[in-house]
Amino acid sequence: MLVAGIMKTDVVTISPLATVREALMLMKKHGVKSLVVDKRHAGDAHGLVAYRDIAEAVVADDGDIDLLNVYDIAQKPALQISQHLETRYLARLMIQYSANRVLVIDNNELQGLVSLTDVVDSLIDMALREQDH
């Protein structure tokens, strides 16, 4: 199975100049645990900001959610893969880099996001289909 078959295409993006408070509010509004950080220009890379990044910056390091910008805490460049990659290689990559989420980028354009949960869910679906046959 290819990444294209399991990735989420309805990702929520945020400006790198937004505050951490704005990121938290956007996460709450959309019910997500991570946001894709927009590129600042065509040659730039997308980033990723997740609950873990916020917890580390705000709780562990006593950061201020109104003074910190998303670009201060985001993972950038975020780990990226093509939607044409087989999911088994994605799983290996995620394990190797201890990544919970990976951006799906083709031709330097955002296509979607895939999480470790998406990978495991696809494995469960495959196991169930095989059991039924």
C-alpha positions, 0 to 999 in steps of 0.5 A: 500500500502506498502513503497516498492511500492512508494520508490525511489531505485535510491538514490544518496549516498555520503561519510561522508568525502566529503566536503559540496561543493562536496555534493552541486555539486553532488546534482546539477549533479543529480537534487536531494535535498538530499543525503544518507550518506554512512556507514563508516563500517558494524555496522554504520548507514546511514545518510541523508544530505538535502538542509535544513541541508546545509542551516542551517550549511552554511547560518545560522551558517556561515560555510565554504563549503570547510571546513565542511564535510558531517558528520559534518552536516548530520542527522545521524542516519537518520530516517529509516523504512522497505519497508514492512511497510504500507504507512499510518504508514509511513505517521504517523511517518513522521508527528510525527517526522516532517521528509520530507525524510526517508531511507528505510533500511532492514537487515541494508542495504539501499533499497531506500528513500521515501519522503513526496511527494512520500506519497502524490503522492501515495494518489493522485494516489489512489484517482484518481483510486477510482474516475475512478471506 
